[in-house]
Amino acid sequence: LADYVAAADLGWLPLADSGANRGRFPMKAHDFIAAGRPLLVSDVGDLGTFVDRYGIGITAPDEASAQARAALALLDDPRRLKDLGDRARRVAVEERSWPVVTDALEQFYRRRLERVRMEEAAS
């Protein structure tokens, strides 16, 4: 899969605006950013917010013509494509890699356990 993702110029995730898609986050988004590919996503659920928050791609409405225009505009701007891809790779390494995510999760559990211990000691 990594070879195919690396061969792409961008990661295009055109999600229809539905309840199911508002509540999901496609794992392939992480594959694309790990490969240093910018994302073009429908502004649906948390995916659009994620892309905008980190500045790793662009969002477009859930309409075929809007998605196509956005893709062509991005592909016609190689410098922007590279800048977004470089930023995507940095986010993948610095904020979304397994060591970073597992460390944050471990810290979360440690804080929770400490809170439970304090509550037990107080009662």
Backbone atoms as SQL, in Angstrom:
CREATE TABLE atoms (id INTEGER PRIMARY KEY, chain TEXT, resi INTEGER, resn TEXT, atom TEXT, x REAL, y REAL, z REAL);
INSERT INTO atoms VALUES
  (1, 'A', 1, 'LEU', 'N', 0.823, -1.199, 0.000),
  (2, 'A', 1, 'LEU', 'CA', 0.000, 0.000, 0.000),
  (3, 'A', 1, 'LEU', 'C', 0.864, 1.260, 0.000),
  (4, 'A', 2, 'ALA', 'N', 1.952, 1.229, 0.739),
  (5, 'A', 2, 'ALA', 'CA', 2.803, 2.420, 0.839),
  (6, 'A', 2, 'ALA', 'C', 3.335, 2.847, -0.537),
  (7, 'A', 3, 'ASP', 'N', 3.667, 1.897, -1.401),
  (8, 'A', 3, 'ASP', 'CA', 4.162, 2.242, -2.736),
  (9, 'A', 3, 'ASP', 'C', 3.097, 2.961, -3.555),
  (10, 'A', 4, 'TYR', 'N', 1.861, 2.506, -3.448),
  (11, 'A', 4, 'TYR', 'CA', 0.776, 3.136, -4.210),
  (12, 'A', 4, 'TYR', 'C', 0.459, 4.525, -3.668),
  (13, 'A', 5, 'VAL', 'N', 0.441, 4.670, -2.361),
  (14, 'A', 5, 'VAL', 'CA', 0.179, 5.974, -1.755),
  (15, 'A', 5, 'VAL', 'C', 1.300, 6.941, -2.121),
  (16, 'A', 6, 'ALA', 'N', 2.548, 6.477, -2.085),
  (17, 'A', 6, 'ALA', 'CA', 3.686, 7.329, -2.414),
  (18, 'A', 6, 'ALA', 'C', 3.666, 7.767, -3.877),
  (19, 'A', 7, 'ALA', 'N', 3.018, 7.001, -4.738),
  (20, 'A', 7, 'ALA', 'CA', 2.937, 7.351, -6.153),
  (21, 'A', 7, 'ALA', 'C', 1.876, 8.417, -6.428),
  (22, 'A', 8, 'ALA', 'N', 1.017, 8.684, -5.460),
  (23, 'A', 8, 'ALA', 'CA', -0.052, 9.668, -5.626),
  (24, 'A', 8, 'ALA', 'C', 0.488, 11.082, -5.394),
  (25, 'A', 9, 'ASP', 'N', -0.126, 12.048, -6.059),
  (26, 'A', 9, 'ASP', 'CA', 0.236, 13.441, -5.836),
  (27, 'A', 9, 'ASP', 'C', -0.504, 14.036, -4.645),
  (28, 'A', 10, 'LEU', 'N', -1.671, 13.494, -4.359),
  (29, 'A', 10, 'LEU', 'CA', -2.444, 13.956, -3.219),
  (30, 'A', 10, 'LEU', 'C', -3.375, 12.844, -2.757),
  (31, 'A', 11, 'GLY', 'N', -3.790, 12.950, -1.517),
  (32, 'A', 11, 'GLY', 'CA', -4.755, 12.001, -0.974),
  (33, 'A', 11, 'GLY', 'C', -6.142, 12.610, -1.078),
  (34, 'A', 12, 'TRP', 'N', -6.980, 12.012, -1.881),
  (35, 'A', 12, 'TRP', 'CA', -8.315, 12.553, -2.144),
  (36, 'A', 12, 'TRP', 'C', -9.324, 11.682, -1.425),
  (37, 'A', 13, 'LEU', 'N', -10.040, 12.268, -0.477),
  (38, 'A', 13, 'LEU', 'CA', -11.033, 11.541, 0.312),
  (39, 'A', 13, 'LEU', 'C', -12.393, 12.225, 0.159),
  (40, 'A', 14, 'PRO', 'N', -13.105, 11.892, -0.917),
  (41, 'A', 14, 'PRO', 'CA', -14.404, 12.533, -1.174),
  (42, 'A', 14, 'PRO', 'C', -15.540, 11.812, -0.436),
  (43, 'A', 15, 'LEU', 'N', -15.831, 12.244, 0.767),
  (44, 'A', 15, 'LEU', 'CA', -16.886, 11.617, 1.559),
  (45, 'A', 15, 'LEU', 'C', -18.219, 12.327, 1.345),
  (46, 'A', 16, 'ALA', 'N', -19.259, 11.544, 1.152),
  (47, 'A', 16, 'ALA', 'CA', -20.605, 12.109, 1.083),
  (48, 'A', 16, 'ALA', 'C', -21.012, 12.558, 2.483),
  (49, 'A', 17, 'ASP', 'N', -21.779, 13.619, 2.553),
  (50, 'A', 17, 'ASP', 'CA', -22.229, 14.123, 3.846),
  (51, 'A', 17, 'ASP', 'C', -23.372, 13.256, 4.357),
  (52, 'A', 18, 'SER', 'N', -23.007, 12.259, 5.151),
  (53, 'A', 18, 'SER', 'CA', -23.992, 11.349, 5.743),
  (54, 'A', 18, 'SER', 'C', -23.645, 11.156, 7.209),
  (55, 'A', 19, 'GLY', 'N', -24.585, 10.636, 7.952),
  (56, 'A', 19, 'GLY', 'CA', -24.340, 10.379, 9.364),
  (57, 'A', 19, 'GLY', 'C', -23.150, 9.467, 9.573),
  (58, 'A', 20, 'ALA', 'N', -23.043, 8.436, 8.754),
  (59, 'A', 20, 'ALA', 'CA', -21.927, 7.493, 8.885),
  (60, 'A', 20, 'ALA', 'C', -20.584, 8.186, 8.639),
  (61, 'A', 21, 'ASN', 'N', -20.516, 9.034, 7.629),
  (62, 'A', 21, 'ASN', 'CA', -19.254, 9.704, 7.316),
  (63, 'A', 21, 'ASN', 'C', -18.934, 10.837, 8.281),
  (64, 'A', 22, 'ARG', 'N', -19.947, 11.441, 8.883),
  (65, 'A', 22, 'ARG', 'CA', -19.676, 12.469, 9.886),
  (66, 'A', 22, 'ARG', 'C', -19.034, 11.865, 11.122),
  (67, 'A', 23, 'GLY', 'N', -19.278, 10.583, 11.358),
  (68, 'A', 23, 'GLY', 'CA', -18.761, 9.925, 12.550),
  (69, 'A', 23, 'GLY', 'C', -17.553, 9.051, 12.313),
  (70, 'A', 24, 'ARG', 'N', -16.889, 9.191, 11.186),
  (71, 'A', 24, 'ARG', 'CA', -15.723, 8.343, 10.918),
  (72, 'A', 24, 'ARG', 'C', -14.521, 9.182, 10.523),
  (73, 'A', 25, 'PHE', 'N', -13.365, 8.575, 10.636),
  (74, 'A', 25, 'PHE', 'CA', -12.111, 9.196, 10.231),
  (75, 'A', 25, 'PHE', 'C', -11.333, 8.133, 9.470),
  (76, 'A', 26, 'PRO', 'N', -11.326, 8.191, 8.134),
  (77, 'A', 26, 'PRO', 'CA', -10.677, 7.135, 7.345),
  (78, 'A', 26, 'PRO', 'C', -9.193, 6.979, 7.676),
  (79, 'A', 27, 'MET', 'N', -8.797, 5.754, 7.941),
  (80, 'A', 27, 'MET', 'CA', -7.396, 5.478, 8.269),
  (81, 'A', 27, 'MET', 'C', -6.457, 5.853, 7.123),
  (82, 'A', 28, 'LYS', 'N', -6.961, 5.828, 5.905),
  (83, 'A', 28, 'LYS', 'CA', -6.080, 6.156, 4.783),
  (84, 'A', 28, 'LYS', 'C', -5.610, 7.608, 4.837),
  (85, 'A', 29, 'ALA', 'N', -6.308, 8.468, 5.579),
  (86, 'A', 29, 'ALA', 'CA', -5.825, 9.840, 5.751),
  (87, 'A', 29, 'ALA', 'C', -4.427, 9.811, 6.383),
  (88, 'A', 30, 'HIS', 'N', -4.245, 8.946, 7.367),
  (89, 'A', 30, 'HIS', 'CA', -2.932, 8.820, 8.014),
  (90, 'A', 30, 'HIS', 'C', -1.898, 8.232, 7.055),
  (91, 'A', 31, 'ASP', 'N', -2.318, 7.313, 6.183),
  (92, 'A', 31, 'ASP', 'CA', -1.386, 6.758, 5.198),
  (93, 'A', 31, 'ASP', 'C', -0.868, 7.854, 4.271),
  (94, 'A', 32, 'PHE', 'N', -1.768, 8.721, 3.828),
  (95, 'A', 32, 'PHE', 'CA', -1.368, 9.801, 2.927),
  (96, 'A', 32, 'PHE', 'C', -0.433, 10.794, 3.605),
  (97, 'A', 33, 'ILE', 'N', -0.755, 11.205, 4.827),
  (98, 'A', 33, 'ILE', 'CA', 0.121, 12.195, 5.460),
  (99, 'A', 33, 'ILE', 'C', 1.467, 11.578, 5.842),
  (100, 'A', 34, 'ALA', 'N', 1.474, 10.292, 6.181),
  (101, 'A', 34, 'ALA', 'CA', 2.744, 9.622, 6.468),
  (102, 'A', 34, 'ALA', 'C', 3.640, 9.605, 5.232),
  (103, 'A', 35, 'ALA', 'N', 3.021, 9.543, 4.061),
  (104, 'A', 35, 'ALA', 'CA', 3.769, 9.559, 2.805),
  (105, 'A', 35, 'ALA', 'C', 4.082, 10.987, 2.353),
  (106, 'A', 36, 'GLY', 'N', 3.670, 11.972, 3.130),
  (107, 'A', 36, 'GLY', 'CA', 3.927, 13.359, 2.767),
  (108, 'A', 36, 'GLY', 'C', 3.055, 13.851, 1.642),
  (109, 'A', 37, 'ARG', 'N', 1.834, 13.355, 1.595),
  (110, 'A', 37, 'ARG', 'CA', 0.892, 13.778, 0.563),
  (111, 'A', 37, 'ARG', 'C', -0.179, 14.661, 1.181),
  (112, 'A', 38, 'PRO', 'N', -0.446, 15.811, 0.563),
  (113, 'A', 38, 'PRO', 'CA', -1.508, 16.657, 1.084),
  (114, 'A', 38, 'PRO', 'C', -2.862, 15.985, 0.869),
  (115, 'A', 39, 'LEU', 'N', -3.837, 16.419, 1.642),
  (116, 'A', 39, 'LEU', 'CA', -5.175, 15.846, 1.545),
  (117, 'A', 39, 'LEU', 'C', -6.139, 16.814, 0.888),
  (118, 'A', 40, 'LEU', 'N', -7.014, 16.267, 0.068),
  (119, 'A', 40, 'LEU', 'CA', -8.193, 16.967, -0.437),
  (120, 'A', 40, 'LEU', 'C', -9.368, 16.179, 0.108),
  (121, 'A', 41, 'VAL', 'N', -10.140, 16.801, 0.974),
  (122, 'A', 41, 'VAL', 'CA', -11.215, 16.078, 1.638),
  (123, 'A', 41, 'VAL', 'C', -12.515, 16.849, 1.556),
  (124, 'A', 42, 'SER', 'N', -13.612, 16.106, 1.635),
  (125, 'A', 42, 'SER', 'CA', -14.912, 16.739, 1.794),
  (126, 'A', 42, 'SER', 'C', -14.958, 17.328, 3.194),
  (127, 'A', 43, 'ASP', 'N', -15.595, 18.468, 3.313),
  (128, 'A', 43, 'ASP', 'CA', -15.705, 19.102, 4.624),
  (129, 'A', 43, 'ASP', 'C', -16.845, 18.434, 5.387),
  (130, 'A', 44, 'VAL', 'N', -16.574, 17.197, 5.815),
  (131, 'A', 44, 'VAL', 'CA', -17.571, 16.355, 6.486),
  (132, 'A', 44, 'VAL', 'C', -16.974, 15.849, 7.793),
  (133, 'A', 45, 'GLY', 'N', -17.689, 16.019, 8.867),
  (134, 'A', 45, 'GLY', 'CA', -17.230, 15.505, 10.161),
  (135, 'A', 45, 'GLY', 'C', -15.907, 16.105, 10.583),
  (136, 'A', 46, 'ASP', 'N', -15.130, 15.323, 11.325),
  (137, 'A', 46, 'ASP', 'CA', -13.859, 15.796, 11.865),
  (138, 'A', 46, 'ASP', 'C', -12.739, 15.844, 10.833),
  (139, 'A', 47, 'LEU', 'N', -12.914, 15.194, 9.709),
  (140, 'A', 47, 'LEU', 'CA', -11.840, 15.138, 8.716),
  (141, 'A', 47, 'LEU', 'C', -11.492, 16.526, 8.185),
  (142, 'A', 48, 'GLY', 'N', -12.499, 17.307, 7.816),
  (143, 'A', 48, 'GLY', 'CA', -12.246, 18.669, 7.329),
  (144, 'A', 48, 'GLY', 'C', -11.605, 19.539, 8.398),
  (145, 'A', 49, 'THR', 'N', -12.057, 19.395, 9.618),
  (146, 'A', 49, 'THR', 'CA', -11.492, 20.151, 10.740),
  (147, 'A', 49, 'THR', 'C', -10.029, 19.784, 10.944),
  (148, 'A', 50, 'PHE', 'N', -9.719, 18.497, 10.848),
  (149, 'A', 50, 'PHE', 'CA', -8.349, 18.010, 10.990),
  (150, 'A', 50, 'PHE', 'C', -7.443, 18.639, 9.929),
  (151, 'A', 51, 'VAL', 'N', -7.889, 18.615, 8.689),
  (152, 'A', 51, 'VAL', 'CA', -7.092, 19.166, 7.584),
  (153, 'A', 51, 'VAL', 'C', -6.867, 20.664, 7.780),
  (154, 'A', 52, 'ASP', 'N', -7.925, 21.380, 8.136),
  (155, 'A', 52, 'ASP', 'CA', -7.797, 22.827, 8.343),
  (156, 'A', 52, 'ASP', 'C', -6.929, 23.152, 9.556),
  (157, 'A', 53, 'ARG', 'N', -7.102, 22.412, 10.634),
  (158, 'A', 53, 'ARG', 'CA', -6.354, 22.670, 11.875),
  (159, 'A', 53, 'ARG', 'C', -4.853, 22.576, 11.647),
  (160, 'A', 54, 'TYR', 'N', -4.440, 21.549, 10.928),
  (161, 'A', 54, 'TYR', 'CA', -3.016, 21.329, 10.717),
  (162, 'A', 54, 'TYR', 'C', -2.485, 21.939, 9.416),
  (163, 'A', 55, 'GLY', 'N', -3.359, 22.455, 8.570),
  (164, 'A', 55, 'GLY', 'CA', -2.917, 23.053, 7.316),
  (165, 'A', 55, 'GLY', 'C', -2.224, 22.067, 6.401),
  (166, 'A', 56, 'ILE', 'N', -2.822, 20.856, 6.288),
  (167, 'A', 56, 'ILE', 'CA', -2.178, 19.781, 5.523),
  (168, 'A', 56, 'ILE', 'C', -2.919, 19.451, 4.232),
  (169, 'A', 57, 'GLY', 'N', -3.761, 20.346, 3.782),
  (170, 'A', 57, 'GLY', 'CA', -4.503, 20.113, 2.559),
  (171, 'A', 57, 'GLY', 'C', -5.618, 21.118, 2.426),
  (172, 'A', 58, 'ILE', 'N', -6.614, 20.734, 1.646),
  (173, 'A', 58, 'ILE', 'CA', -7.752, 21.623, 1.430),
  (174, 'A', 58, 'ILE', 'C', -9.055, 20.840, 1.584),
  (175, 'A', 59, 'THR', 'N', -10.093, 21.576, 1.900),
  (176, 'A', 59, 'THR', 'CA', -11.423, 20.990, 1.984),
  (177, 'A', 59, 'THR', 'C', -12.263, 21.530, 0.835),
  (178, 'A', 60, 'ALA', 'N', -13.246, 20.749, 0.455),
  (179, 'A', 60, 'ALA', 'CA', -14.169, 21.159, -0.601),
  (180, 'A', 60, 'ALA', 'C', -15.552, 20.637, -0.246),
  (181, 'A', 61, 'PRO', 'N', -16.581, 21.308, -0.748),
  (182, 'A', 61, 'PRO', 'CA', -17.943, 20.820, -0.493),
  (183, 'A', 61, 'PRO', 'C', -18.158, 19.423, -1.061),
  (184, 'A', 62, 'ASP', 'N', -19.167, 18.770, -0.555),
  (185, 'A', 62, 'ASP', 'CA', -19.532, 17.421, -0.990),
  (186, 'A', 62, 'ASP', 'C', -20.303, 17.495, -2.311),
  (187, 'A', 63, 'GLU', 'N', -19.626, 17.954, -3.356),
  (188, 'A', 63, 'GLU', 'CA', -20.190, 18.032, -4.704),
  (189, 'A', 63, 'GLU', 'C', -19.084, 17.676, -5.693),
  (190, 'A', 64, 'ALA', 'N', -19.402, 16.841, -6.655),
  (191, 'A', 64, 'ALA', 'CA', -18.386, 16.352, -7.590),
  (192, 'A', 64, 'ALA', 'C', -17.657, 17.490, -8.303),
  (193, 'A', 65, 'SER', 'N', -18.387, 18.490, -8.779),
  (194, 'A', 65, 'SER', 'CA', -17.729, 19.572, -9.524),
  (195, 'A', 65, 'SER', 'C', -16.825, 20.399, -8.623),
  (196, 'A', 66, 'ALA', 'N', -17.231, 20.646, -7.385),
  (197, 'A', 66, 'ALA', 'CA', -16.390, 21.395, -6.449),
  (198, 'A', 66, 'ALA', 'C', -15.136, 20.605, -6.101),
  (199, 'A', 67, 'GLN', 'N', -15.293, 19.296, -5.921),
  (200, 'A', 67, 'GLN', 'CA', -14.135, 18.443, -5.622),
  (201, 'A', 67, 'GLN', 'C', -13.158, 18.447, -6.801),
  (202, 'A', 68, 'ALA', 'N', -13.689, 18.327, -8.011),
  (203, 'A', 68, 'ALA', 'CA', -12.830, 18.303, -9.200),
  (204, 'A', 68, 'ALA', 'C', -12.088, 19.627, -9.361),
  (205, 'A', 69, 'ARG', 'N', -12.783, 20.746, -9.195),
  (206, 'A', 69, 'ARG', 'CA', -12.127, 22.057, -9.302),
  (207, 'A', 69, 'ARG', 'C', -11.018, 22.199, -8.255),
  (208, 'A', 70, 'ALA', 'N', -11.297, 21.766, -7.040),
  (209, 'A', 70, 'ALA', 'CA', -10.291, 21.863, -5.977),
  (210, 'A', 70, 'ALA', 'C', -9.071, 20.998, -6.304),
  (211, 'A', 71, 'ALA', 'N', -9.316, 19.790, -6.792),
  (212, 'A', 71, 'ALA', 'CA', -8.201, 18.893, -7.138),
  (213, 'A', 71, 'ALA', 'C', -7.361, 19.487, -8.254),
  (214, 'A', 72, 'LEU', 'N', -8.000, 19.994, -9.304),
  (215, 'A', 72, 'LEU', 'CA', -7.263, 20.576, -10.428),
  (216, 'A', 72, 'LEU', 'C', -6.479, 21.814, -9.996),
  (217, 'A', 73, 'ALA', 'N', -7.082, 22.642, -9.159),
  (218, 'A', 73, 'ALA', 'CA', -6.389, 23.844, -8.679),
  (219, 'A', 73, 'ALA', 'C', -5.150, 23.461, -7.885),
  (220, 'A', 74, 'LEU', 'N', -5.275, 22.462, -7.048),
  (221, 'A', 74, 'LEU', 'CA', -4.127, 22.038, -6.249),
  (222, 'A', 74, 'LEU', 'C', -3.052, 21.398, -7.125),
  (223, 'A', 75, 'LEU', 'N', -3.464, 20.552, -8.050),
  (224, 'A', 75, 'LEU', 'CA', -2.495, 19.898, -8.929),
  (225, 'A', 75, 'LEU', 'C', -1.806, 20.889, -9.870),
  (226, 'A', 76, 'ASP', 'N', -2.471, 21.997, -10.174),
  (227, 'A', 76, 'ASP', 'CA', -1.880, 23.032, -11.027),
  (228, 'A', 76, 'ASP', 'C', -0.944, 23.965, -10.266),
  (229, 'A', 77, 'ASP', 'N', -0.775, 23.736, -8.987),
  (230, 'A', 77, 'ASP', 'CA', 0.088, 24.586, -8.154),
  (231, 'A', 77, 'ASP', 'C', 1.112, 23.702, -7.438),
  (232, 'A', 78, 'PRO', 'N', 2.155, 23.269, -8.175),
  (233, 'A', 78, 'PRO', 'CA', 3.129, 22.327, -7.612),
  (234, 'A', 78, 'PRO', 'C', 3.798, 22.816, -6.324),
  (235, 'A', 79, 'ARG', 'N', 4.037, 24.117, -6.220),
  (236, 'A', 79, 'ARG', 'CA', 4.681, 24.646, -5.010),
  (237, 'A', 79, 'ARG', 'C', 3.767, 24.462, -3.792),
  (238, 'A', 80, 'ARG', 'N', 2.489, 24.784, -3.953),
  (239, 'A', 80, 'ARG', 'CA', 1.540, 24.609, -2.855),
  (240, 'A', 80, 'ARG', 'C', 1.380, 23.132, -2.513),
  (241, 'A', 81, 'LEU', 'N', 1.320, 22.296, -3.539),
  (242, 'A', 81, 'LEU', 'CA', 1.217, 20.853, -3.342),
  (243, 'A', 81, 'LEU', 'C', 2.389, 20.345, -2.499),
  (244, 'A', 82, 'LYS', 'N', 3.598, 20.808, -2.840),
  (245, 'A', 82, 'LYS', 'CA', 4.781, 20.392, -2.085),
  (246, 'A', 82, 'LYS', 'C', 4.749, 20.931, -0.658),
  (247, 'A', 83, 'ASP', 'N', 4.408, 22.197, -0.492),
  (248, 'A', 83, 'ASP', 'CA', 4.355, 22.793, 0.851),
  (249, 'A', 83, 'ASP', 'C', 3.358, 22.062, 1.746),
  (250, 'A', 84, 'LEU', 'N', 2.175, 21.789, 1.227),
  (251, 'A', 84, 'LEU', 'CA', 1.162, 21.071, 2.009),
  (252, 'A', 84, 'LEU', 'C', 1.625, 19.651, 2.313),
  (253, 'A', 85, 'GLY', 'N', 2.270, 19.007, 1.350),
  (254, 'A', 85, 'GLY', 'CA', 2.779, 17.653, 1.557),
  (255, 'A', 85, 'GLY', 'C', 3.882, 17.612, 2.601),
  (256, 'A', 86, 'ASP', 'N', 4.771, 18.613, 2.564),
  (257, 'A', 86, 'ASP', 'CA', 5.835, 18.685, 3.573),
  (258, 'A', 86, 'ASP', 'C', 5.238, 18.882, 4.964),
  (259, 'A', 87, 'ARG', 'N', 4.241, 19.744, 5.042),
  (260, 'A', 87, 'ARG', 'CA', 3.586, 19.973, 6.330),
  (261, 'A', 87, 'ARG', 'C', 2.876, 18.709, 6.797),
  (262, 'A', 88, 'ALA', 'N', 2.238, 17.995, 5.876),
  (263, 'A', 88, 'ALA', 'CA', 1.554, 16.743, 6.225),
  (264, 'A', 88, 'ALA', 'C', 2.544, 15.741, 6.804),
  (265, 'A', 89, 'ARG', 'N', 3.697, 15.625, 6.199),
  (266, 'A', 89, 'ARG', 'CA', 4.708, 14.693, 6.704),
  (267, 'A', 89, 'ARG', 'C', 5.172, 15.081, 8.110),
  (268, 'A', 90, 'ARG', 'N', 5.394, 16.391, 8.322),
  (269, 'A', 90, 'ARG', 'CA', 5.796, 16.842, 9.657),
  (270, 'A', 90, 'ARG', 'C', 4.729, 16.511, 10.699),
  (271, 'A', 91, 'VAL', 'N', 3.473, 16.722, 10.356),
  (272, 'A', 91, 'VAL', 'CA', 2.389, 16.392, 11.287),
  (273, 'A', 91, 'VAL', 'C', 2.377, 14.900, 11.571),
  (274, 'A', 92, 'ALA', 'N', 2.567, 14.096, 10.532),
  (275, 'A', 92, 'ALA', 'CA', 2.571, 12.641, 10.720),
  (276, 'A', 92, 'ALA', 'C', 3.668, 12.214, 11.684),
  (277, 'A', 93, 'VAL', 'N', 4.835, 12.798, 11.557),
  (278, 'A', 93, 'VAL', 'CA', 5.980, 12.411, 12.390),
  (279, 'A', 93, 'VAL', 'C', 5.897, 13.026, 13.787),
  (280, 'A', 94, 'GLU', 'N', 5.584, 14.312, 13.852),
  (281, 'A', 94, 'GLU', 'CA', 5.667, 15.033, 15.121),
  (282, 'A', 94, 'GLU', 'C', 4.413, 14.933, 15.990),
  (283, 'A', 95, 'GLU', 'N', 3.261, 14.657, 15.378),
  (284, 'A', 95, 'GLU', 'CA', 2.022, 14.674, 16.162),
  (285, 'A', 95, 'GLU', 'C', 1.168, 13.416, 16.044),
  (286, 'A', 96, 'ARG', 'N', 1.348, 12.643, 15.000),
  (287, 'A', 96, 'ARG', 'CA', 0.480, 11.487, 14.782),
  (288, 'A', 96, 'ARG', 'C', 1.200, 10.161, 14.721),
  (289, 'A', 97, 'SER', 'N', 2.503, 10.149, 14.996),
  (290, 'A', 97, 'SER', 'CA', 3.241, 8.882, 14.967),
  (291, 'A', 97, 'SER', 'C', 2.877, 8.061, 16.196),
  (292, 'A', 98, 'TRP', 'N', 3.092, 6.753, 16.109),
  (293, 'A', 98, 'TRP', 'CA', 2.749, 5.877, 17.233),
  (294, 'A', 98, 'TRP', 'C', 3.437, 6.272, 18.526),
  (295, 'A', 99, 'PRO', 'N', 4.737, 6.587, 18.529),
  (296, 'A', 99, 'PRO', 'CA', 5.356, 6.974, 19.801),
  (297, 'A', 99, 'PRO', 'C', 4.689, 8.209, 20.429),
  (298, 'A', 100, 'VAL', 'N', 4.345, 9.184, 19.613),
  (299, 'A', 100, 'VAL', 'CA', 3.714, 10.401, 20.140),
  (300, 'A', 100, 'VAL', 'C', 2.315, 10.097, 20.665),
  (301, 'A', 101, 'VAL', 'N', 1.536, 9.365, 19.890),
  (302, 'A', 101, 'VAL', 'CA', 0.161, 9.065, 20.285),
  (303, 'A', 101, 'VAL', 'C', 0.123, 8.158, 21.516),
  (304, 'A', 102, 'THR', 'N', 0.984, 7.145, 21.545),
  (305, 'A', 102, 'THR', 'CA', 0.965, 6.241, 22.706),
  (306, 'A', 102, 'THR', 'C', 1.457, 6.947, 23.962),
  (307, 'A', 103, 'ASP', 'N', 2.403, 7.875, 23.823),
  (308, 'A', 103, 'ASP', 'CA', 2.850, 8.640, 24.980),
  (309, 'A', 103, 'ASP', 'C', 1.707, 9.498, 25.525),
  (310, 'A', 104, 'ALA', 'N', 0.976, 10.149, 24.639),
  (311, 'A', 104, 'ALA', 'CA', -0.164, 10.962, 25.078),
  (312, 'A', 104, 'ALA', 'C', -1.224, 10.099, 25.756),
  (313, 'A', 105, 'LEU', 'N', -1.472, 8.928, 25.211),
  (314, 'A', 105, 'LEU', 'CA', -2.454, 8.022, 25.804),
  (315, 'A', 105, 'LEU', 'C', -1.984, 7.538, 27.181),
  (316, 'A', 106, 'GLU', 'N', -0.707, 7.205, 27.275),
  (317, 'A', 106, 'GLU', 'CA', -0.174, 6.772, 28.568),
  (318, 'A', 106, 'GLU', 'C', -0.304, 7.884, 29.610),
  (319, 'A', 107, 'GLN', 'N', 0.005, 9.114, 29.224),
  (320, 'A', 107, 'GLN', 'CA', -0.118, 10.245, 30.147),
  (321, 'A', 107, 'GLN', 'C', -1.576, 10.455, 30.566),
  (322, 'A', 108, 'PHE', 'N', -2.491, 10.281, 29.637),
  (323, 'A', 108, 'PHE', 'CA', -3.916, 10.388, 29.954),
  (324, 'A', 108, 'PHE', 'C', -4.300, 9.368, 31.021),
  (325, 'A', 109, 'TYR', 'N', -3.898, 8.115, 30.826),
  (326, 'A', 109, 'TYR', 'CA', -4.221, 7.070, 31.802),
  (327, 'A', 109, 'TYR', 'C', -3.548, 7.315, 33.149),
  (328, 'A', 110, 'ARG', 'N', -2.332, 7.806, 33.131),
  (329, 'A', 110, 'ARG', 'CA', -1.647, 8.106, 34.392),
  (330, 'A', 110, 'ARG', 'C', -2.401, 9.187, 35.183),
  (331, 'A', 111, 'ARG', 'N', -2.857, 10.228, 34.473),
  (332, 'A', 111, 'ARG', 'CA', -3.621, 11.281, 35.152),
  (333, 'A', 111, 'ARG', 'C', -4.925, 10.733, 35.712),
  (334, 'A', 112, 'ARG', 'N', -5.590, 9.892, 34.942),
  (335, 'A', 112, 'ARG', 'CA', -6.849, 9.290, 35.397),
  (336, 'A', 112, 'ARG', 'C', -6.617, 8.414, 36.624),
  (337, 'A', 113, 'LEU', 'N', -5.594, 7.584, 36.589),
  (338, 'A', 113, 'LEU', 'CA', -5.292, 6.711, 37.724),
  (339, 'A', 113, 'LEU', 'C', -4.941, 7.530, 38.967),
  (340, 'A', 114, 'GLU', 'N', -4.192, 8.588, 38.780),
  (341, 'A', 114, 'GLU', 'CA', -3.846, 9.444, 39.921),
  (342, 'A', 114, 'GLU', 'C', -5.108, 10.076, 40.514),
  (343, 'A', 115, 'ARG', 'N', -6.020, 10.504, 39.666),
  (344, 'A', 115, 'ARG', 'CA', -7.276, 11.084, 40.140),
  (345, 'A', 115, 'ARG', 'C', -8.080, 10.055, 40.935),
  (346, 'A', 116, 'VAL', 'N', -8.132, 8.831, 40.443),
  (347, 'A', 116, 'VAL', 'CA', -8.850, 7.762, 41.151),
  (348, 'A', 116, 'VAL', 'C', -8.201, 7.507, 42.501),
  (349, 'A', 117, 'ARG', 'N', -6.883, 7.449, 42.526),
  (350, 'A', 117, 'ARG', 'CA', -6.169, 7.240, 43.804),
  (351, 'A', 117, 'ARG', 'C', -6.469, 8.352, 44.796),
  (352, 'A', 118, 'MET', 'N', -6.491, 9.580, 44.318),
  (353, 'A', 118, 'MET', 'CA', -6.776, 10.726, 45.199),
  (354, 'A', 118, 'MET', 'C', -8.211, 10.653, 45.729),
  (355, 'A', 119, 'GLU', 'N', -9.133, 10.266, 44.862),
  (356, 'A', 119, 'GLU', 'CA', -10.534, 10.153, 45.303),
  (357, 'A', 119, 'GLU', 'C', -10.696, 9.025, 46.326),
  (358, 'A', 120, 'GLU', 'N', -9.997, 7.917, 46.113),
  (359, 'A', 120, 'GLU', 'CA', -10.070, 6.801, 47.073),
  (360, 'A', 120, 'GLU', 'C', -9.456, 7.190, 48.407),
  (361, 'A', 121, 'ALA', 'N', -8.360, 7.935, 48.366),
  (362, 'A', 121, 'ALA', 'CA', -7.711, 8.349, 49.597),
  (363, 'A', 121, 'ALA', 'C', -8.577, 9.338, 50.381),
  (364, 'A', 122, 'ALA', 'N', -9.343, 10.150, 49.637),
  (365, 'A', 122, 'ALA', 'CA', -10.197, 11.139, 50.285),
  (366, 'A', 122, 'ALA', 'C', -11.459, 10.529, 50.881),
  (367, 'A', 123, 'SER', 'N', -11.837, 9.352, 50.428),
  (368, 'A', 123, 'SER', 'CA', -13.081, 8.766, 50.950),
  (369, 'A', 123, 'SER', 'C', -12.865, 7.799, 52.074);
